[in-house]
Every structure is written in C-alpha cells, then in structure tokens.
Amino acid sequence: MHIAARVAWVAGALAVLALLIWQGVTAGGNPDPTLDRGRTAASVDIAVLVFREGLECILVISAITASMVGNSKLYRRPIGLGAAVAFVATLLTWWAVVGIIDSIGDSVPALDIQAGTGLLAIVVLLVVMNWFFHKFYWSGWISLHTKKKRKLLKDADQGHSRTRVAWGLAILGFTSLYREGFEVVLFLQNYRLKLGGSAVLHGVIVGLIFASMVAVLTFVAHRKLPYKRMLILTGGLLGVVLLVMVGEQAQEMQLAHWIGTTPIPSLEGVIRPWMGLWFAIFPTVETLVAQAIAAALVIGSYAWVQLQLARQRVASAPHDMSRDVSRDISVALLQPRNTAN
C-alpha cells in the first residue's frame, strides 16, 4: 500500500477508536444503545449521508478535472474556487432554511412541523437513491458537466477571454458541490427539529472528515479509488437509513394524528423496545406497511433499471442467432455495467 493510502486507513481506524473511547467514557464504561438511540444512531445516519454526498461531489469534480493536465492544469483553480464558494453557500442555505422553519414554528404545532420536514427528508432521500440506481445520473449529470468543461476549454484555445472561461469553470465547480449541499440541508432539517443542532453537527463533522480523506487521496495524492464500490456500499447503508426514517416518520405522523395507530398484539412480544429505538421498527400496521412500501420502491427501482440496461445491451449487441439471449439478460442483471465511467 502507498503511504497516502496507509495514512487514510490509520486515520479512519483512529477516528473509530476515538468514537468508541468517547462513548465508553460518557457512558461510564458500559454504553447502552437503548439509552439514547436518537442522538447516536441519528449522527451515524447523518454521517453516512454526508459522506455519500461528498463522494458523489468528488466523483463529479474528479471527472471534470481528470483531463486538465499540462497547460490546462491552471484551469483547475477556478473549479476549486467555485466549489469553495458552493460550500459557503450551503452554510448560508442552512441558516436560511433554519430561519424559515423556526419562524413557521411560531404558529404551527411542533409535531406538525416535524412530520412535514420528515416527509421532505424522505422525498430527498428517495431522490438520492433514485439517481444512484439510474443510468441518467452517471451518464447525464457527469457527462453534462464534462461537456461544459470541454466547451469552455475549447473557447480558451480559440482565444476567448480567460476571465470568461474562468468564470464558467467556477460556476461548474459551484453547481457540482451546491446540488449535493442543498440536498443535505433539506435532509437534515427533521433531525435538527427532533434532536437539536448538536447531534446534526456531530454527524456532519464525521461525514466531512471521511469525505475529506477521500478528497485528499483523489486530488492531492492522485489516487484512483474504487468509487463504484464505495458508492454501492454507502448506497446500501442509505437504504437502511431510509427504512429507519420511514418508520420514524410514520410514528411521528401517528403522534401528530395525521394517520391512525393500529397495534399488532401478536408482534408486541417479538419487536423489542431496542428495535424501535435503533431501527424504528414498531408493532403497528401503519409503520410496518410504510417500511414495506419504501423497501419495495427501492428494490423495484433497482430491478427495473437493471432490466432496462440489460435490454439496451442486448439491443445494441451484434445480431447473432447462436447467442442465448435469455442467458445474456440474466448475466447483465447479476453484473451491471459500471455506468460511472
């Protein structure tokens, strides 16, 4: 392993070790996950989302700057500047959204606001999962930025104003990061209302630390990381986060009297309290049905996209009567193409 990779792994291990030590000390040496599910588990959920959005942003920017070598290397700077401005804009957006929601809280019951922001967070997360599964995100969003970059560099070669080109590249860097930041801002509002800013801050810091490690390895150490595997892993984790959020949201809507509550007595002895605290699994018809629908949407979306990709591959392949088409579709479903490239 190279030195940069070793440093990243050691830093990650130390971060996890520090978290365990901190938890042990604050819990008197005997951490009990059922004592404070909200803050601990929510911070983990937040960290996963921030890290994943950071990975997507790094992937887009690395795709844009990959060919900027030699004389065009200087154009990486406005892209980085645009991304830095987008980070500041994300913070300003956070404060603006917090102010709007807090002002609404003066006239709307807190449970109604939590239920509403929870629905918004679930929609945002479903959009994230949808883009993750669909070819459109990888071939559309990334290629769109790459085409804009090529056009700007071509304008520079043809003698156009360097200032104009730099501004265009800065806007490109801005949009690459701000889109992810805006999603995170909307997603975190429900957690802020339920748990306060402290738990949100802890999760964001952890997510940013790991995203920063990947950024350093990518842009400073120039390491080519297994982005697809990392995104698939965090995508799976986001699937778990989605089910937890849906269960919590259904319970909040029950508390706000938006929907009814139908207990399932036969499951009350099976679904223990810690399952509700950690995974938002409750013995009620409404919460379990909501989680089943969410799981069906995610799995169905993935299966539908893979089937479409398989059909496209079969349609674009040379017509060979000896080919077993059904076998090709099965293999394509099991081994989806790396659409990130």
C-alpha positions as CSV (number, residue, x, y, z in Angstrom):
1,M,0.0,0.0,0.0
2,H,1.2,3.5,-0.7
3,I,1.9,5.9,2.1
4,A,-1.2,8.1,1.4
5,A,-3.5,5.0,1.5
6,R,-1.9,3.9,4.7
7,V,-2.3,7.3,6.3
8,A,-6.0,7.3,5.3
9,W,-6.7,3.8,6.8
10,V,-4.8,4.7,10.0
11,A,-6.7,8.0,10.3
12,G,-10.0,6.2,9.8
13,A,-9.1,3.5,12.4
14,L,-8.1,6.2,14.9
15,A,-11.4,8.0,14.3
16,V,-13.4,4.9,15.0
17,L,-11.3,4.1,18.1
18,A,-11.7,7.7,19.4
19,L,-15.5,7.3,18.9
20,L,-15.6,4.1,20.9
21,I,-13.4,5.6,23.7
22,W,-15.6,8.7,23.8
23,Q,-18.8,6.6,24.0
24,G,-17.3,4.4,26.7
25,V,-16.2,7.3,28.9
26,T,-19.5,9.2,28.5
27,A,-21.5,6.1,29.3
28,G,-19.4,5.1,32.4
29,G,-17.7,2.3,30.6
30,N,-20.8,0.5,29.7
31,P,-22.5,2.0,26.6
32,D,-26.2,1.1,26.3
33,P,-27.6,1.8,22.8
34,T,-31.2,1.9,24.2
35,L,-30.4,4.9,26.4
36,D,-30.0,7.4,23.6
37,R,-30.9,6.0,20.2
38,G,-31.8,9.3,18.8
39,R,-28.5,11.1,19.0
40,T,-26.1,8.3,18.5
41,A,-27.8,6.5,15.6
42,A,-29.0,9.7,14.0
43,S,-25.5,11.0,14.0
44,V,-24.4,7.8,12.2
45,D,-27.3,8.2,9.7
46,I,-26.2,11.8,9.1
47,A,-22.6,10.9,8.7
48,V,-23.4,8.2,6.1
49,L,-25.5,10.7,4.0
50,V,-22.9,13.5,4.2
51,F,-20.1,11.1,3.3
52,R,-22.1,9.7,0.4
53,E,-23.0,13.1,-1.0
54,G,-19.3,14.1,-0.6
55,L,-18.3,11.0,-2.6
56,E,-20.7,12.0,-5.4
57,C,-19.3,15.5,-5.5
58,I,-15.7,14.3,-5.5
59,L,-16.5,11.9,-8.4
60,V,-18.1,14.7,-10.5
61,I,-15.2,17.1,-9.9
62,S,-12.6,14.4,-10.5
63,A,-14.3,13.6,-13.8
64,I,-14.2,17.2,-14.8
65,T,-10.5,17.8,-13.8
66,A,-9.1,14.5,-15.0
67,S,-8.1,15.7,-18.4
68,M,-6.8,19.1,-17.1
69,V,-3.1,18.4,-17.5
70,G,-0.2,20.4,-18.9
71,N,-1.2,24.0,-19.9
72,S,-4.8,23.4,-19.0
73,K,-3.9,22.5,-15.4
74,L,-4.2,26.1,-14.3
75,Y,-8.0,25.9,-15.0
76,R,-8.4,23.5,-12.0
77,R,-8.1,26.5,-9.7
78,P,-11.4,28.3,-10.7
79,I,-13.2,24.9,-10.4
80,G,-11.9,24.6,-6.8
81,L,-12.8,28.2,-6.1
82,G,-16.3,27.6,-7.3
83,A,-16.6,24.5,-5.1
84,A,-15.4,26.5,-2.1
85,V,-18.0,29.2,-2.7
86,A,-20.6,26.5,-3.0
87,F,-19.6,25.2,0.4
88,V,-20.1,28.7,1.9
89,A,-23.4,29.0,0.0
90,T,-24.5,25.7,1.5
91,L,-23.9,27.0,5.0
92,L,-25.9,30.2,4.2
93,T,-28.7,28.0,2.8
94,W,-28.7,26.0,6.1
95,W,-29.1,29.2,8.1
96,A,-31.9,30.5,5.8
97,V,-33.8,27.2,5.9
98,V,-33.5,27.0,9.7
99,G,-34.8,30.6,10.0
100,I,-37.8,29.9,7.8
101,I,-38.7,26.7,9.6
102,D,-38.2,28.3,13.0
103,S,-40.4,31.3,12.0
104,I,-43.1,28.8,10.9
105,G,-42.8,27.1,14.3
106,D,-44.3,30.2,16.0
107,S,-47.7,29.4,14.5
108,V,-47.7,25.7,13.6
109,P,-47.5,22.9,16.2
110,A,-44.1,21.3,16.6
111,L,-45.3,17.8,15.8
112,D,-46.8,19.0,12.5
113,I,-43.5,20.7,11.5
114,Q,-41.6,17.5,12.4
115,A,-44.0,15.4,10.4
116,G,-43.8,17.8,7.4
117,T,-40.0,18.1,7.4
118,G,-39.8,14.3,7.9
119,L,-41.8,13.8,4.7
120,L,-39.5,16.2,2.9
121,A,-36.4,14.4,4.1
122,I,-37.8,11.0,2.9
123,V,-38.5,12.6,-0.6
124,V,-34.9,13.9,-0.7
125,L,-33.5,10.5,0.2
126,L,-35.7,8.7,-2.3
127,V,-34.4,11.1,-5.0
128,V,-30.8,10.3,-3.9
129,M,-31.5,6.6,-4.1
130,N,-33.3,7.0,-7.4
131,W,-30.3,8.9,-9.0
132,F,-28.0,6.3,-7.6
133,F,-29.8,3.5,-9.4
134,H,-30.5,5.2,-12.6
135,K,-28.1,5.5,-15.6
136,F,-29.3,9.1,-16.0
137,Y,-27.3,10.3,-13.1
138,W,-24.0,8.9,-14.2
139,S,-24.2,9.4,-17.9
140,G,-26.3,12.5,-17.7
141,W,-25.2,14.6,-14.8
142,I,-21.5,13.8,-15.0
143,S,-21.3,14.0,-18.8
144,L,-23.2,17.3,-18.8
145,H,-20.5,18.8,-16.6
146,T,-17.8,17.2,-18.8
147,K,-19.3,18.6,-22.0
148,K,-19.5,22.1,-20.4
149,K,-15.9,21.9,-19.4
150,R,-14.7,20.8,-22.9
151,K,-16.6,23.7,-24.4
152,L,-15.0,26.2,-22.1
153,L,-11.5,24.8,-22.7
154,K,-12.2,24.9,-26.4
155,D,-13.2,28.6,-26.1
156,A,-10.0,29.3,-24.3
157,D,-8.0,27.6,-27.1
158,Q,-9.8,29.8,-29.7
159,G,-8.7,32.9,-28.0
160,H,-11.8,33.8,-25.9
161,S,-11.3,35.8,-22.7
162,R,-9.6,33.8,-20.0
163,T,-11.7,35.7,-17.4
164,R,-14.9,34.4,-19.1
165,V,-13.5,30.9,-19.2
166,A,-12.5,31.0,-15.6
167,W,-16.0,32.3,-14.6
168,G,-17.6,29.4,-16.5
169,L,-15.4,26.8,-14.8
170,A,-16.0,28.4,-11.4
171,I,-19.8,28.1,-12.0
172,L,-19.2,24.5,-13.0
173,G,-17.4,23.8,-9.7
174,F,-20.1,25.6,-7.8
175,T,-23.0,23.6,-9.3
176,S,-21.1,20.3,-8.7
177,L,-21.0,20.9,-5.0
178,Y,-24.0,23.0,-4.2
179,R,-26.5,20.5,-5.6
180,E,-25.2,17.9,-3.1
181,G,-25.1,20.5,-0.3
182,F,-28.7,21.6,-0.9
183,E,-29.9,18.0,-0.6
184,V,-28.1,17.6,2.7
185,V,-29.6,20.8,4.0
186,L,-33.1,19.7,3.3
187,F,-32.4,16.2,4.6
188,L,-31.1,17.3,8.0
189,Q,-33.9,19.6,9.0
190,N,-36.0,16.8,10.5
191,Y,-33.1,15.6,12.6
192,R,-32.5,19.1,13.8
193,L,-36.1,19.6,14.9
194,K,-36.1,16.2,16.8
195,L,-32.6,16.2,18.3
196,G,-31.3,19.8,18.1
197,G,-28.2,21.0,16.3
198,S,-25.6,19.1,18.4
199,A,-26.4,15.6,17.0
200,V,-26.6,17.1,13.5
201,L,-23.2,18.8,13.9
202,H,-21.5,15.6,15.1
203,G,-22.8,13.6,12.2
204,V,-21.8,16.3,9.7
205,I,-18.3,16.5,11.1
206,V,-17.8,12.8,10.9
207,G,-19.1,12.6,7.4
208,L,-17.0,15.6,6.3
209,I,-13.8,14.0,7.8
210,F,-14.2,10.8,5.8
211,A,-15.1,12.7,2.7
212,S,-12.1,15.0,3.2
213,M,-9.9,11.9,3.4
214,V,-11.2,10.7,0.0
215,A,-10.7,14.2,-1.4
216,V,-7.1,14.3,-0.3
217,L,-6.4,10.9,-1.8
218,T,-8.0,11.9,-5.0
219,F,-6.8,15.5,-5.6
220,V,-3.6,15.6,-3.6
221,A,-2.2,12.1,-3.7
222,H,-3.8,11.5,-7.1
223,R,-5.0,8.0,-6.1
224,K,-7.7,6.3,-8.2
225,L,-10.1,4.9,-5.6
226,P,-12.8,2.3,-6.1
227,Y,-15.6,4.9,-6.3
228,K,-18.2,2.5,-7.5
229,R,-17.7,0.0,-4.7
230,M,-17.7,2.9,-2.2
231,L,-20.9,4.3,-3.6
232,I,-22.6,0.9,-3.7
233,L,-21.7,0.4,0.0
234,T,-22.9,3.8,1.1
235,G,-26.0,3.3,-1.1
236,G,-26.8,0.1,0.8
237,L,-26.4,1.9,4.1
238,L,-28.7,4.7,2.8
239,G,-31.3,2.0,2.1
240,V,-31.2,1.1,5.8
241,V,-31.3,4.8,6.7
242,L,-34.4,5.2,4.5
243,L,-36.2,2.3,6.2
244,V,-35.4,3.8,9.7
245,M,-36.6,7.3,8.6
246,V,-39.8,5.9,7.1
247,G,-40.6,4.1,10.4
248,E,-39.8,7.2,12.5
249,Q,-41.9,9.3,10.1
250,A,-44.9,7.0,10.3
251,Q,-44.6,7.2,14.1
252,E,-44.4,11.0,14.1
253,M,-47.5,11.2,11.9
254,Q,-49.3,8.9,14.4
255,L,-48.3,11.2,17.2
256,A,-49.4,14.3,15.2
257,H,-52.7,12.4,14.5
258,W,-52.1,12.6,10.7
259,I,-52.7,8.8,10.5
260,G,-54.2,6.2,12.8
261,T,-52.4,3.8,15.1
262,T,-53.3,0.1,14.7
263,P,-51.3,-2.1,17.2
264,I,-50.4,-5.7,16.3
265,P,-50.6,-7.5,19.7
266,S,-49.0,-10.7,18.3
267,L,-45.8,-8.7,17.5
268,E,-45.6,-6.8,20.7
269,G,-43.6,-9.6,22.3
270,V,-41.4,-10.1,19.2
271,I,-40.5,-6.5,18.4
272,R,-38.5,-5.4,21.4
273,P,-38.1,-1.8,22.6
274,W,-34.4,-1.6,21.4
275,M,-35.6,-2.5,17.8
276,G,-37.8,0.6,17.9
277,L,-35.0,2.8,19.3
278,W,-32.3,1.7,16.8
279,F,-34.2,0.7,13.7
280,A,-37.6,2.4,14.1
281,I,-39.5,-1.0,13.9
282,F,-42.7,-0.7,15.8
283,P,-45.6,-3.3,16.2
284,T,-48.2,-1.2,14.4
285,V,-49.7,-1.8,11.0
286,E,-49.0,1.8,9.7
287,T,-45.3,1.8,10.4
288,L,-44.6,-1.7,9.1
289,V,-46.6,-1.1,5.9
290,A,-44.8,2.2,5.3
291,Q,-41.4,0.5,5.6
292,A,-42.6,-2.4,3.3
293,I,-43.6,0.2,0.7
294,A,-40.3,2.0,1.0
295,A,-38.4,-1.2,0.6
296,A,-40.5,-2.2,-2.4
297,L,-39.8,1.1,-4.1
298,V,-36.1,0.9,-3.6
299,I,-35.8,-2.8,-4.7
300,G,-38.3,-2.3,-7.6
301,S,-36.4,0.8,-8.8
302,Y,-33.1,-1.1,-8.8
303,A,-34.6,-4.2,-10.6
304,W,-36.4,-2.0,-13.2
305,V,-33.2,-0.1,-14.0
306,Q,-31.1,-3.2,-14.3
307,L,-33.7,-4.8,-16.6
308,Q,-33.6,-1.6,-18.8
309,L,-29.8,-1.7,-19.0
310,A,-29.9,-5.4,-19.9
311,R,-32.4,-4.8,-22.7
312,Q,-30.2,-1.9,-24.1
313,R,-27.2,-4.2,-24.1
314,V,-29.0,-7.0,-25.9
315,A,-30.4,-4.5,-28.5
316,S,-27.1,-2.9,-29.2
317,A,-25.2,-6.2,-29.5
318,P,-24.5,-7.7,-33.0
319,H,-27.3,-10.0,-34.2
320,D,-26.0,-13.5,-33.6
321,M,-28.6,-16.3,-33.9
322,S,-26.4,-18.6,-31.9
323,R,-26.5,-16.3,-28.9
324,D,-28.6,-17.3,-25.9
325,V,-30.4,-14.0,-25.3
326,S,-32.0,-15.1,-22.0
327,R,-28.6,-16.0,-20.6
328,D,-27.3,-12.6,-21.5
329,I,-30.1,-10.9,-19.7
330,S,-29.5,-13.0,-16.6
331,V,-25.8,-12.2,-16.6
332,A,-26.4,-8.5,-17.2
333,L,-28.8,-8.4,-14.3
334,L,-26.2,-10.0,-12.0
335,Q,-23.3,-8.0,-13.3
336,P,-24.5,-4.5,-14.0
337,R,-22.3,-2.2,-16.1
338,N,-20.2,0.4,-14.3
339,T,-22.2,3.4,-15.5
340,A,-20.0,5.7,-13.6
341,N,-17.5,5.7,-16.4
